[in-house]
Amino acid sequence: MESKPKNKSIENSFGRYSAEFDLKDNQLLYVRKYELLKNYIPLSGYAEFYDFMKQVIEADKSKFVLKKK
C-alpha cells in the first residue's frame, strides 16, 4: 500500500462515526461504524447535524493507493 487514509473518529450529540484502516498479511481491513443517536433533529440543531454529516461524507471519500508488486 502506497498510502492510506488516516483513521477517523467523529462524535457529537447526533451520532458517532469511526473508520479504521489496516493492512496485515496482504489483506486490507476496513472497519466503518456509523450510529445515529437521534431520529428527530430540531431546527435549532440542524447546523450541527449538517456539519456532522458533512464530516462523515468527507471521511467516506477517503482513498487508498495500492501498488502492484
Predicted model as a PDB file, atoms N, CA, C, CB and O in Angstrom, pLDDT in the B-factor column:
MODEL        1                                                                  
ATOM      1  N   MET A   1       0.850  -1.161   0.000  1.00 71.00           N  
ATOM      2  CA  MET A   1       0.000   0.000   0.000  1.00 71.00           C  
ATOM      3  C   MET A   1       0.903   1.233   0.000  1.00 71.00           C  
ATOM      4  CB  MET A   1      -0.971  -0.007   1.222  1.00 71.00           C  
ATOM      5  O   MET A   1       1.770   1.386   0.860  1.00 71.00           O  
ATOM      6  N   GLU A   2       0.687   2.082  -0.954  1.00 78.00           N  
ATOM      7  CA  GLU A   2       1.490   3.296  -1.056  1.00 78.00           C  
ATOM      8  C   GLU A   2       1.008   4.351  -0.064  1.00 78.00           C  
ATOM      9  CB  GLU A   2       1.443   3.852  -2.485  1.00 78.00           C  
ATOM     10  O   GLU A   2       1.814   5.028   0.574  1.00 78.00           O  
ATOM     11  N   SER A   3      -0.302   4.484   0.060  1.00 82.00           N  
ATOM     12  CA  SER A   3      -0.847   5.413   1.060  1.00 82.00           C  
ATOM     13  C   SER A   3      -2.249   4.952   1.442  1.00 82.00           C  
ATOM     14  CB  SER A   3      -0.874   6.885   0.515  1.00 82.00           C  
ATOM     15  O   SER A   3      -2.932   4.271   0.677  1.00 82.00           O  
ATOM     16  N   LYS A   4      -2.655   5.341   2.643  1.00 82.00           N  
ATOM     17  CA  LYS A   4      -3.987   5.007   3.135  1.00 82.00           C  
ATOM     18  C   LYS A   4      -4.535   6.195   3.911  1.00 82.00           C  
ATOM     19  CB  LYS A   4      -3.956   3.731   4.024  1.00 82.00           C  
ATOM     20  O   LYS A   4      -3.773   7.041   4.380  1.00 82.00           O  
ATOM     21  N   PRO A   5      -5.846   6.259   4.044  1.00 86.00           N  
ATOM     22  CA  PRO A   5      -6.435   7.345   4.831  1.00 86.00           C  
ATOM     23  C   PRO A   5      -6.092   7.168   6.305  1.00 86.00           C  
ATOM     24  CB  PRO A   5      -7.969   7.395   4.637  1.00 86.00           C  
ATOM     25  O   PRO A   5      -5.825   6.057   6.763  1.00 86.00           O  
ATOM     26  N   LYS A   6      -6.103   8.248   7.023  1.00 89.00           N  
ATOM     27  CA  LYS A   6      -5.910   8.183   8.473  1.00 89.00           C  
ATOM     28  C   LYS A   6      -7.184   7.669   9.116  1.00 89.00           C  
ATOM     29  CB  LYS A   6      -5.521   9.572   9.056  1.00 89.00           C  
ATOM     30  O   LYS A   6      -8.286   7.922   8.629  1.00 89.00           O  
ATOM     31  N   ASN A   7      -7.023   6.944  10.215  1.00 93.00           N  
ATOM     32  CA  ASN A   7      -8.195   6.519  10.975  1.00 93.00           C  
ATOM     33  C   ASN A   7      -8.948   7.759  11.431  1.00 93.00           C  
ATOM     34  CB  ASN A   7      -7.791   5.629  12.193  1.00 93.00           C  
ATOM     35  O   ASN A   7      -8.341   8.773  11.776  1.00 93.00           O  
ATOM     36  N   LYS A   8     -10.260   7.673  11.432  1.00 94.00           N  
ATOM     37  CA  LYS A   8     -11.085   8.848  11.714  1.00 94.00           C  
ATOM     38  C   LYS A   8     -12.158   8.491  12.738  1.00 94.00           C  
ATOM     39  CB  LYS A   8     -11.733   9.393  10.415  1.00 94.00           C  
ATOM     40  O   LYS A   8     -12.735   7.404  12.699  1.00 94.00           O  
ATOM     41  N   SER A   9     -12.413   9.419  13.649  1.00 96.00           N  
ATOM     42  CA  SER A   9     -13.476   9.251  14.632  1.00 96.00           C  
ATOM     43  C   SER A   9     -14.173  10.594  14.813  1.00 96.00           C  
ATOM     44  CB  SER A   9     -12.915   8.716  15.993  1.00 96.00           C  
ATOM     45  O   SER A   9     -13.528  11.619  15.033  1.00 96.00           O  
ATOM     46  N   ILE A  10     -15.502  10.572  14.716  1.00 95.00           N  
ATOM     47  CA  ILE A  10     -16.310  11.784  14.858  1.00 95.00           C  
ATOM     48  C   ILE A  10     -17.438  11.460  15.829  1.00 95.00           C  
ATOM     49  CB  ILE A  10     -16.873  12.285  13.464  1.00 95.00           C  
ATOM     50  O   ILE A  10     -18.083  10.417  15.721  1.00 95.00           O  
ATOM     51  N   GLU A  11     -17.668  12.355  16.769  1.00 94.00           N  
ATOM     52  CA  GLU A  11     -18.760  12.123  17.716  1.00 94.00           C  
ATOM     53  C   GLU A  11     -19.362  13.462  18.139  1.00 94.00           C  
ATOM     54  CB  GLU A  11     -18.259  11.332  18.959  1.00 94.00           C  
ATOM     55  O   GLU A  11     -18.645  14.413  18.449  1.00 94.00           O  
ATOM     56  N   ASN A  12     -20.681  13.514  18.144  1.00 90.00           N  
ATOM     57  CA  ASN A  12     -21.387  14.661  18.706  1.00 90.00           C  
ATOM     58  C   ASN A  12     -22.726  14.176  19.244  1.00 90.00           C  
ATOM     59  CB  ASN A  12     -21.583  15.791  17.640  1.00 90.00           C  
ATOM     60  O   ASN A  12     -22.946  12.969  19.340  1.00 90.00           O  
ATOM     61  N   SER A  13     -23.613  15.078  19.592  1.00 89.00           N  
ATOM     62  CA  SER A  13     -24.869  14.676  20.217  1.00 89.00           C  
ATOM     63  C   SER A  13     -25.805  13.944  19.253  1.00 89.00           C  
ATOM     64  CB  SER A  13     -25.570  15.890  20.776  1.00 89.00           C  
ATOM     65  O   SER A  13     -26.770  13.323  19.698  1.00 89.00           O  
ATOM     66  N   PHE A  14     -25.545  14.000  17.949  1.00 88.00           N  
ATOM     67  CA  PHE A  14     -26.407  13.353  16.962  1.00 88.00           C  
ATOM     68  C   PHE A  14     -25.960  11.950  16.585  1.00 88.00           C  
ATOM     69  CB  PHE A  14     -26.473  14.190  15.732  1.00 88.00           C  
ATOM     70  O   PHE A  14     -26.780  11.111  16.215  1.00 88.00           O  
ATOM     71  N   GLY A  15     -24.658  11.695  16.679  1.00 93.00           N  
ATOM     72  CA  GLY A  15     -24.207  10.378  16.271  1.00 93.00           C  
ATOM     73  C   GLY A  15     -22.726  10.164  16.467  1.00 93.00           C  
ATOM     74  O   GLY A  15     -21.998  11.028  16.955  1.00 93.00           O  
ATOM     75  N   ARG A  16     -22.304   8.963  16.062  1.00 96.00           N  
ATOM     76  CA  ARG A  16     -20.901   8.575  16.141  1.00 96.00           C  
ATOM     77  C   ARG A  16     -20.499   7.948  14.805  1.00 96.00           C  
ATOM     78  CB  ARG A  16     -20.652   7.583  17.332  1.00 96.00           C  
ATOM     79  O   ARG A  16     -21.289   7.273  14.146  1.00 96.00           O  
ATOM     80  N   TYR A  17     -19.266   8.192  14.441  1.00 97.00           N  
ATOM     81  CA  TYR A  17     -18.718   7.618  13.214  1.00 97.00           C  
ATOM     82  C   TYR A  17     -17.262   7.281  13.476  1.00 97.00           C  
ATOM     83  CB  TYR A  17     -18.866   8.600  11.996  1.00 97.00           C  
ATOM     84  O   TYR A  17     -16.539   8.050  14.110  1.00 97.00           O  
ATOM     85  N   SER A  18     -16.843   6.134  12.986  1.00 97.00           N  
ATOM     86  CA  SER A  18     -15.418   5.808  13.037  1.00 97.00           C  
ATOM     87  C   SER A  18     -15.071   4.958  11.825  1.00 97.00           C  
ATOM     88  CB  SER A  18     -15.052   5.067  14.361  1.00 97.00           C  
ATOM     89  O   SER A  18     -15.887   4.175  11.340  1.00 97.00           O  
ATOM     90  N   ALA A  19     -13.856   5.127  11.352  1.00 95.00           N  
ATOM     91  CA  ALA A  19     -13.334   4.341  10.242  1.00 95.00           C  
ATOM     92  C   ALA A  19     -11.886   4.001  10.564  1.00 95.00           C  
ATOM     93  CB  ALA A  19     -13.453   5.112   8.879  1.00 95.00           C  
ATOM     94  O   ALA A  19     -11.083   4.874  10.891  1.00 95.00           O  
ATOM     95  N   GLU A  20     -11.572   2.721  10.464  1.00 94.00           N  
ATOM     96  CA  GLU A  20     -10.219   2.245  10.743  1.00 94.00           C  
ATOM     97  C   GLU A  20      -9.719   1.454   9.546  1.00 94.00           C  
ATOM     98  CB  GLU A  20     -10.182   1.377  12.033  1.00 94.00           C  
ATOM     99  O   GLU A  20     -10.465   0.680   8.946  1.00 94.00           O  
ATOM    100  N   PHE A  21      -8.466   1.651   9.207  1.00 89.00           N  
ATOM    101  CA  PHE A  21      -7.848   1.010   8.055  1.00 89.00           C  
ATOM    102  C   PHE A  21      -6.571   0.327   8.510  1.00 89.00           C  
ATOM    103  CB  PHE A  21      -7.558   2.036   6.924  1.00 89.00           C  
ATOM    104  O   PHE A  21      -5.818   0.875   9.315  1.00 89.00           O  
ATOM    105  N   ASP A  22      -6.330  -0.872   7.994  1.00 87.00           N  
ATOM    106  CA  ASP A  22      -5.106  -1.572   8.350  1.00 87.00           C  
ATOM    107  C   ASP A  22      -4.754  -2.570   7.250  1.00 87.00           C  
ATOM    108  CB  ASP A  22      -5.258  -2.287   9.715  1.00 87.00           C  
ATOM    109  O   ASP A  22      -5.636  -3.095   6.572  1.00 87.00           O  
ATOM    110  N   LEU A  23      -3.483  -2.821   7.082  1.00 82.00           N  
ATOM    111  CA  LEU A  23      -3.004  -3.805   6.118  1.00 82.00           C  
ATOM    112  C   LEU A  23      -2.143  -4.805   6.875  1.00 82.00           C  
ATOM    113  CB  LEU A  23      -2.202  -3.128   4.945  1.00 82.00           C  
ATOM    114  O   LEU A  23      -1.094  -4.452   7.415  1.00 82.00           O  
ATOM    115  N   LYS A  24      -2.597  -6.065   6.911  1.00 83.00           N  
ATOM    116  CA  LYS A  24      -1.854  -7.122   7.595  1.00 83.00           C  
ATOM    117  C   LYS A  24      -1.845  -8.360   6.707  1.00 83.00           C  
ATOM    118  CB  LYS A  24      -2.475  -7.441   8.993  1.00 83.00           C  
ATOM    119  O   LYS A  24      -2.880  -8.772   6.183  1.00 83.00           O  
ATOM    120  N   ASP A  25      -0.686  -8.934   6.552  1.00 85.00           N  
ATOM    121  CA  ASP A  25      -0.548 -10.181   5.783  1.00 85.00           C  
ATOM    122  C   ASP A  25      -1.203 -10.091   4.409  1.00 85.00           C  
ATOM    123  CB  ASP A  25      -1.154 -11.342   6.559  1.00 85.00           C  
ATOM    124  O   ASP A  25      -1.915 -11.006   3.996  1.00 85.00           O  
ATOM    125  N   ASN A  26      -0.968  -9.011   3.716  1.00 80.00           N  
ATOM    126  CA  ASN A  26      -1.523  -8.786   2.369  1.00 80.00           C  
ATOM    127  C   ASN A  26      -3.040  -8.718   2.331  1.00 80.00           C  
ATOM    128  CB  ASN A  26      -1.066  -9.874   1.446  1.00 80.00           C  
ATOM    129  O   ASN A  26      -3.640  -8.951   1.282  1.00 80.00           O  
ATOM    130  N   GLN A  27      -3.670  -8.404   3.452  1.00 86.00           N  
ATOM    131  CA  GLN A  27      -5.125  -8.235   3.494  1.00 86.00           C  
ATOM    132  C   GLN A  27      -5.447  -6.837   4.010  1.00 86.00           C  
ATOM    133  CB  GLN A  27      -5.794  -9.325   4.392  1.00 86.00           C  
ATOM    134  O   GLN A  27      -4.889  -6.370   5.003  1.00 86.00           O  
ATOM    135  N   LEU A  28      -6.348  -6.202   3.316  1.00 86.00           N  
ATOM    136  CA  LEU A  28      -6.771  -4.865   3.690  1.00 86.00           C  
ATOM    137  C   LEU A  28      -7.992  -4.982   4.591  1.00 86.00           C  
ATOM    138  CB  LEU A  28      -7.079  -3.998   2.434  1.00 86.00           C  
ATOM    139  O   LEU A  28      -8.990  -5.596   4.215  1.00 86.00           O  
ATOM    140  N   LEU A  29      -7.914  -4.404   5.759  1.00 89.00           N  
ATOM    141  CA  LEU A  29      -9.016  -4.428   6.716  1.00 89.00           C  
ATOM    142  C   LEU A  29      -9.582  -3.021   6.840  1.00 89.00           C  
ATOM    143  CB  LEU A  29      -8.548  -4.966   8.105  1.00 89.00           C  
ATOM    144  O   LEU A  29      -8.861  -2.069   7.138  1.00 89.00           O  
ATOM    145  N   TYR A  30     -10.871  -2.908   6.609  1.00 90.00           N  
ATOM    146  CA  TYR A  30     -11.564  -1.622   6.695  1.00 90.00           C  
ATOM    147  C   TYR A  30     -12.791  -1.819   7.589  1.00 90.00           C  
ATOM    148  CB  TYR A  30     -11.975  -1.084   5.260  1.00 90.00           C  
ATOM    149  O   TYR A  30     -13.689  -2.593   7.258  1.00 90.00           O  
ATOM    150  N   VAL A  31     -12.820  -1.119   8.718  1.00 94.00           N  
ATOM    151  CA  VAL A  31     -13.940  -1.217   9.651  1.00 94.00           C  
ATOM    152  C   VAL A  31     -14.571   0.164   9.757  1.00 94.00           C  
ATOM    153  CB  VAL A  31     -13.479  -1.745  11.060  1.00 94.00           C  
ATOM    154  O   VAL A  31     -13.920   1.128  10.159  1.00 94.00           O  
ATOM    155  N   ARG A  32     -15.839   0.244   9.394  1.00 95.00           N  
ATOM    156  CA  ARG A  32     -16.578   1.504   9.424  1.00 95.00           C  
ATOM    157  C   ARG A  32     -17.790   1.337  10.328  1.00 95.00           C  
ATOM    158  CB  ARG A  32     -17.008   1.943   7.990  1.00 95.00           C  
ATOM    159  O   ARG A  32     -18.559   0.386  10.181  1.00 95.00           O  
ATOM    160  N   LYS A  33     -17.954   2.259  11.257  1.00 96.00           N  
ATOM    161  CA  LYS A  33     -19.106   2.229  12.164  1.00 96.00           C  
ATOM    162  C   LYS A  33     -19.814   3.567  12.095  1.00 96.00           C  
ATOM    163  CB  LYS A  33     -18.671   1.909  13.626  1.00 96.00           C  
ATOM    164  O   LYS A  33     -19.188   4.625  12.149  1.00 96.00           O  
ATOM    165  N   TYR A  34     -21.117   3.501  11.978  1.00 96.00           N  
ATOM    166  CA  TYR A  34     -21.938   4.710  11.919  1.00 96.00           C  
ATOM    167  C   TYR A  34     -23.150   4.472  12.803  1.00 96.00           C  
ATOM    168  CB  TYR A  34     -22.364   5.062  10.439  1.00 96.00           C  
ATOM    169  O   TYR A  34     -23.872   3.490  12.627  1.00 96.00           O  
ATOM    170  N   GLU A  35     -23.369   5.354  13.736  1.00 95.00           N  
ATOM    171  CA  GLU A  35     -24.500   5.226  14.650  1.00 95.00           C  
ATOM    172  C   GLU A  35     -25.197   6.579  14.755  1.00 95.00           C  
ATOM    173  CB  GLU A  35     -24.038   4.724  16.055  1.00 95.00           C  
ATOM    174  O   GLU A  35     -24.584   7.580  15.122  1.00 95.00           O  
ATOM    175  N   LEU A  36     -26.463   6.591  14.433  1.00 93.00           N  
ATOM    176  CA  LEU A  36     -27.269   7.806  14.559  1.00 93.00           C  
ATOM    177  C   LEU A  36     -28.003   7.722  15.887  1.00 93.00           C  
ATOM    178  CB  LEU A  36     -28.277   7.971  13.353  1.00 93.00           C  
ATOM    179  O   LEU A  36     -28.775   6.790  16.111  1.00 93.00           O  
ATOM    180  N   LEU A  37     -27.770   8.688  16.772  1.00 90.00           N  
ATOM    181  CA  LEU A  37     -28.315   8.640  18.124  1.00 90.00           C  
ATOM    182  C   LEU A  37     -29.703   9.258  18.241  1.00 90.00           C  
ATOM    183  CB  LEU A  37     -27.384   9.333  19.064  1.00 90.00           C  
ATOM    184  O   LEU A  37     -30.451   8.940  19.164  1.00 90.00           O  
ATOM    185  N   LYS A  38     -30.041  10.127  17.322  1.00 82.00           N  
ATOM    186  CA  LYS A  38     -31.337  10.801  17.385  1.00 82.00           C  
ATOM    187  C   LYS A  38     -32.063  10.619  16.057  1.00 82.00           C  
ATOM    188  CB  LYS A  38     -31.166  12.312  17.717  1.00 82.00           C  
ATOM    189  O   LYS A  38     -31.458  10.723  14.990  1.00 82.00           O  
ATOM    190  N   ASN A  39     -33.352  10.349  16.129  1.00 81.00           N  
ATOM    191  CA  ASN A  39     -34.114  10.261  14.886  1.00 81.00           C  
ATOM    192  C   ASN A  39     -34.973  11.507  14.683  1.00 81.00           C  
ATOM    193  CB  ASN A  39     -34.996   9.005  14.888  1.00 81.00           C  
ATOM    194  O   ASN A  39     -35.678  11.620  13.680  1.00 81.00           O  
ATOM    195  N   TYR A  40     -34.915  12.433  15.626  1.00 88.00           N  
ATOM    196  CA  TYR A  40     -35.595  13.719  15.493  1.00 88.00           C  
ATOM    197  C   TYR A  40     -34.557  14.803  15.717  1.00 88.00           C  
ATOM    198  CB  TYR A  40     -36.794  13.854  16.504  1.00 88.00           C  
ATOM    199  O   TYR A  40     -33.866  14.821  16.736  1.00 88.00           O  
ATOM    200  N   ILE A  41     -34.459  15.693  14.765  1.00 88.00           N  
ATOM    201  CA  ILE A  41     -33.481  16.785  14.861  1.00 88.00           C  
ATOM    202  C   ILE A  41     -34.236  18.099  14.845  1.00 88.00           C  
ATOM    203  CB  ILE A  41     -32.435  16.728  13.696  1.00 88.00           C  
ATOM    204  O   ILE A  41     -34.868  18.436  13.844  1.00 88.00           O  
ATOM    205  N   PRO A  42     -34.181  18.845  15.936  1.00 90.00           N  
ATOM    206  CA  PRO A  42     -34.867  20.136  15.961  1.00 90.00           C  
ATOM    207  C   PRO A  42     -34.188  21.118  15.004  1.00 90.00           C  
ATOM    208  CB  PRO A  42     -34.888  20.710  17.396  1.00 90.00           C  
ATOM    209  O   PRO A  42     -32.997  21.001  14.715  1.00 90.00           O  
ATOM    210  N   LEU A  43     -34.942  22.055  14.534  1.00 93.00           N  
ATOM    211  CA  LEU A  43     -34.412  23.045  13.602  1.00 93.00           C  
ATOM    212  C   LEU A  43     -33.203  23.767  14.188  1.00 93.00           C  
ATOM    213  CB  LEU A  43     -35.494  24.055  13.230  1.00 93.00           C  
ATOM    214  O   LEU A  43     -32.271  24.105  13.459  1.00 93.00           O  
ATOM    215  N   SER A  44     -33.210  24.005  15.488  1.00 93.00           N  
ATOM    216  CA  SER A  44     -32.097  24.716  16.124  1.00 93.00           C  
ATOM    217  C   SER A  44     -30.798  23.896  16.089  1.00 93.00           C  
ATOM    218  CB  SER A  44     -32.456  25.059  17.573  1.00 93.00           C  
ATOM    219  O   SER A  44     -29.714  24.470  16.195  1.00 93.00           O  
ATOM    220  N   GLY A  45     -30.886  22.577  15.943  1.00 90.00           N  
ATOM    221  CA  GLY A  45     -29.696  21.739  15.915  1.00 90.00           C  
ATOM    222  C   GLY A  45     -29.297  21.296  14.527  1.00 90.00           C  
ATOM    223  O   GLY A  45     -28.363  20.512  14.363  1.00 90.00           O  
ATOM    224  N   TYR A  46     -30.003  21.797  13.523  1.00 92.00           N  
ATOM    225  CA  TYR A  46     -29.750  21.337  12.158  1.00 92.00           C  
ATOM    226  C   TYR A  46     -28.330  21.664  11.683  1.00 92.00           C  
ATOM    227  CB  TYR A  46     -30.761  21.957  11.210  1.00 92.00           C  
ATOM    228  O   TYR A  46     -27.712  20.846  11.001  1.00 92.00           O  
ATOM    229  N   ALA A  47     -27.813  22.819  12.023  1.00 93.00           N  
ATOM    230  CA  ALA A  47     -26.465  23.200  11.571  1.00 93.00           C  
ATOM    231  C   ALA A  47     -25.418  22.227  12.115  1.00 93.00           C  
ATOM    232  CB  ALA A  47     -26.130  24.646  12.017  1.00 93.00           C  
ATOM    233  O   ALA A  47     -24.494  21.846  11.397  1.00 93.00           O  
ATOM    234  N   GLU A  48     -25.558  21.827  13.371  1.00 92.00           N  
ATOM    235  CA  GLU A  48     -24.618  20.880  13.972  1.00 92.00           C  
ATOM    236  C   GLU A  48     -24.751  19.501  13.298  1.00 92.00           C  
ATOM    237  CB  GLU A  48     -24.866  20.765  15.506  1.00 92.00           C  
ATOM    238  O   GLU A  48     -23.748  18.845  13.019  1.00 92.00           O  
ATOM    239  N   PHE A  49     -25.987  19.073  13.042  1.00 92.00           N  
ATOM    240  CA  PHE A  49     -26.220  17.797  12.368  1.00 92.00           C  
ATOM    241  C   PHE A  49     -25.647  17.827  10.946  1.00 92.00           C  
ATOM    242  CB  PHE A  49     -27.731  17.473  12.332  1.00 92.00           C  
ATOM    243  O   PHE A  49     -25.008  16.869  10.510  1.00 92.00           O  
ATOM    244  N   TYR A  50     -25.875  18.907  10.243  1.00 94.00           N  
ATOM    245  CA  TYR A  50     -25.365  19.065   8.882  1.00 94.00           C  
ATOM    246  C   TYR A  50     -23.839  18.974   8.871  1.00 94.00           C  
ATOM    247  CB  TYR A  50     -25.828  20.411   8.284  1.00 94.00           C  
ATOM    248  O   TYR A  50     -23.262  18.327   7.996  1.00 94.00           O  
ATOM    249  N   ASP A  51     -23.189  19.616   9.833  1.00 94.00           N  
ATOM    250  CA  ASP A  51     -21.730  19.581   9.927  1.00 94.00           C  
ATOM    251  C   ASP A  51     -21.247  18.150  10.197  1.00 94.00           C  
ATOM    252  CB  ASP A  51     -21.235  20.537  11.041  1.00 94.00           C  
ATOM    253  O   ASP A  51     -20.261  17.705   9.609  1.00 94.00           O  
ATOM    254  N   PHE A  52     -21.939  17.437  11.081  1.00 93.00           N  
ATOM    255  CA  PHE A  52     -21.598  16.049  11.369  1.00 93.00           C  
ATOM    256  C   PHE A  52     -21.682  15.197  10.102  1.00 93.00           C  
ATOM    257  CB  PHE A  52     -22.527  15.483  12.455  1.00 93.00           C  
ATOM    258  O   PHE A  52     -20.758  14.446   9.793  1.00 93.00           O  
ATOM    259  N   MET A  53     -22.781  15.315   9.379  1.00 94.00           N  
ATOM    260  CA  MET A  53     -22.968  14.526   8.166  1.00 94.00           C  
ATOM    261  C   MET A  53     -21.949  14.898   7.088  1.00 94.00           C  
ATOM    262  CB  MET A  53     -24.385  14.714   7.632  1.00 94.00           C  
ATOM    263  O   MET A  53     -21.486  14.031   6.347  1.00 94.00           O  
ATOM    264  N   LYS A  54     -21.604  16.164   7.001  1.00 96.00           N  
ATOM    265  CA  LYS A  54     -20.602  16.628   6.037  1.00 96.00           C  
ATOM    266  C   LYS A  54     -19.236  15.986   6.334  1.00 96.00           C  
ATOM    267  CB  LYS A  54     -20.490  18.180   6.074  1.00 96.00           C  
ATOM    268  O   LYS A  54     -18.524  15.577   5.417  1.00 96.00           O  
ATOM    269  N   GLN A  55     -18.884  15.903   7.616  1.00 95.00           N  
ATOM    270  CA  GLN A  55     -17.624  15.269   8.015  1.00 95.00           C  
ATOM    271  C   GLN A  55     -17.630  13.777   7.697  1.00 95.00           C  
ATOM    272  CB  GLN A  55     -17.370  15.483   9.512  1.00 95.00           C  
ATOM    273  O   GLN A  55     -16.618  13.230   7.257  1.00 95.00           O  
ATOM    274  N   VAL A  56     -18.767  13.117   7.918  1.00 95.00           N  
ATOM    275  CA  VAL A  56     -18.896  11.687   7.617  1.00 95.00           C  
ATOM    276  C   VAL A  56     -18.716  11.452   6.114  1.00 95.00           C  
ATOM    277  CB  VAL A  56     -20.277  11.147   8.090  1.00 95.00           C  
ATOM    278  O   VAL A  56     -17.998  10.538   5.709  1.00 95.00           O  
ATOM    279  N   ILE A  57     -19.357  12.262   5.307  1.00 95.00           N  
ATOM    280  CA  ILE A  57     -19.257  12.117   3.854  1.00 95.00           C  
ATOM    281  C   ILE A  57     -17.815  12.319   3.388  1.00 95.00           C  
ATOM    282  CB  ILE A  57     -20.191  13.119   3.148  1.00 95.00           C  
ATOM    283  O   ILE A  57     -17.324  11.565   2.547  1.00 95.00           O  
ATOM    284  N   GLU A  58     -17.143  13.320   3.923  1.00 94.00           N  
ATOM    285  CA  GLU A  58     -15.743  13.565   3.551  1.00 94.00           C  
ATOM    286  C   GLU A  58     -14.864  12.392   3.961  1.00 94.00           C  
ATOM    287  CB  GLU A  58     -15.227  14.863   4.199  1.00 94.00           C  
ATOM    288  O   GLU A  58     -13.977  11.984   3.211  1.00 94.00           O  
ATOM    289  N   ALA A  59     -15.107  11.848   5.152  1.00 93.00           N  
ATOM    290  CA  ALA A  59     -14.314  10.703   5.609  1.00 93.00           C  
ATOM    291  C   ALA A  59     -14.551   9.494   4.711  1.00 93.00           C  
ATOM    292  CB  ALA A  59     -14.656  10.354   7.070  1.00 93.00           C  
ATOM    293  O   ALA A  59     -13.616   8.743   4.435  1.00 93.00           O  
ATOM    294  N   ASP A  60     -15.771   9.296   4.254  1.00 92.00           N  
ATOM    295  CA  ASP A  60     -16.093   8.168   3.382  1.00 92.00           C  
ATOM    296  C   ASP A  60     -15.490   8.315   1.984  1.00 92.00           C  
ATOM    297  CB  ASP A  60     -17.595   8.016   3.273  1.00 92.00           C  
ATOM    298  O   ASP A  60     -15.376   7.327   1.259  1.00 92.00           O  
ATOM    299  N   LYS A  61     -15.114   9.495   1.609  1.00 91.00           N  
ATOM    300  CA  LYS A  61     -14.499   9.722   0.300  1.00 91.00           C  
ATOM    301  C   LYS A  61     -12.998   9.435   0.301  1.00 91.00           C  
ATOM    302  CB  LYS A  61     -14.743  11.150  -0.142  1.00 91.00           C  
ATOM    303  O   LYS A  61     -12.348   9.541  -0.739  1.00 91.00           O  
ATOM    304  N   SER A  62     -12.447   9.075   1.455  1.00 87.00           N  
ATOM    305  CA  SER A  62     -11.008   8.791   1.558  1.00 87.00           C  
ATOM    306  C   SER A  62     -10.644   7.656   0.612  1.00 87.00           C  
ATOM    307  CB  SER A  62     -10.611   8.428   3.019  1.00 87.00           C  
ATOM    308  O   SER A  62     -11.436   6.746   0.366  1.00 87.00           O  
ATOM    309  N   LYS A  63      -9.421   7.735   0.087  1.00 86.00           N  
ATOM    310  CA  LYS A  63      -8.989   6.759  -0.914  1.00 86.00           C  
ATOM    311  C   LYS A  63      -7.674   6.102  -0.521  1.00 86.00           C  
ATOM    312  CB  LYS A  63      -8.846   7.427  -2.278  1.00 86.00           C  
ATOM    313  O   LYS A  63      -6.838   6.679   0.174  1.00 86.00           O  
ATOM    314  N   PHE A  64      -7.530   4.883  -0.990  1.00 82.00           N  
ATOM    315  CA  PHE A  64      -6.298   4.128  -0.841  1.00 82.00           C  
ATOM    316  C   PHE A  64      -5.504   4.221  -2.129  1.00 82.00           C  
ATOM    317  CB  PHE A  64      -6.587   2.655  -0.476  1.00 82.00           C  
ATOM    318  O   PHE A  64      -6.067   4.396  -3.210  1.00 82.00           O  
ATOM    319  N   VAL A  65      -4.197   4.102  -2.006  1.00 84.00           N  
ATOM    320  CA  VAL A  65      -3.339   3.994  -3.189  1.00 84.00           C  
ATOM    321  C   VAL A  65      -2.568   2.684  -3.030  1.00 84.00           C  
ATOM    322  CB  VAL A  65      -2.354   5.254  -3.341  1.00 84.00           C  
ATOM    323  O   VAL A  65      -1.729   2.539  -2.141  1.00 84.00           O  
ATOM    324  N   LEU A  66      -2.875   1.739  -3.913  1.00 80.00           N  
ATOM    325  CA  LEU A  66      -2.232   0.425  -3.866  1.00 80.00           C  
ATOM    326  C   LEU A  66      -1.268   0.289  -5.030  1.00 80.00           C  
ATOM    327  CB  LEU A  66      -3.283  -0.710  -3.898  1.00 80.00           C  
ATOM    328  O   LEU A  66      -1.523   0.777  -6.130  1.00 80.00           O  
ATOM    329  N   LYS A  67      -0.144  -0.390  -4.765  1.00 80.00           N  
ATOM    330  CA  LYS A  67       0.837  -0.637  -5.808  1.00 80.00           C  
ATOM    331  C   LYS A  67       0.955  -2.122  -6.038  1.00 80.00           C  
ATOM    332  CB  LYS A  67       2.200  -0.034  -5.444  1.00 80.00           C  
ATOM    333  O   LYS A  67       0.917  -2.919  -5.101  1.00 80.00           O  
ATOM    334  N   LYS A  68       1.099  -2.482  -7.290  1.00 79.00           N  
ATOM    335  CA  LYS A  68       1.292  -3.876  -7.652  1.00 79.00           C  
ATOM    336  C   LYS A  68       2.762  -4.223  -7.425  1.00 79.00           C  
ATOM    337  CB  LYS A  68       0.865  -4.146  -9.135  1.00 79.00           C  
ATOM    338  O   LYS A  68       3.649  -3.450  -7.787  1.00 79.00           O  
ATOM    339  N   LYS A  69       3.012  -5.369  -6.833  1.00 72.00           N  
ATOM    340  CA  LYS A  69       4.410  -5.786  -6.574  1.00 72.00           C  
ATOM    341  C   LYS A  69       5.017  -6.426  -7.783  1.00 72.00           C  
ATOM    342  CB  LYS A  69       4.485  -6.755  -5.400  1.00 72.00           C  
ATOM    343  O   LYS A  69       6.178  -6.834  -7.749  1.00 72.00           O  
TER     344      LYS A  69                                                      
ENDMDL                                                                          
END                                                                             
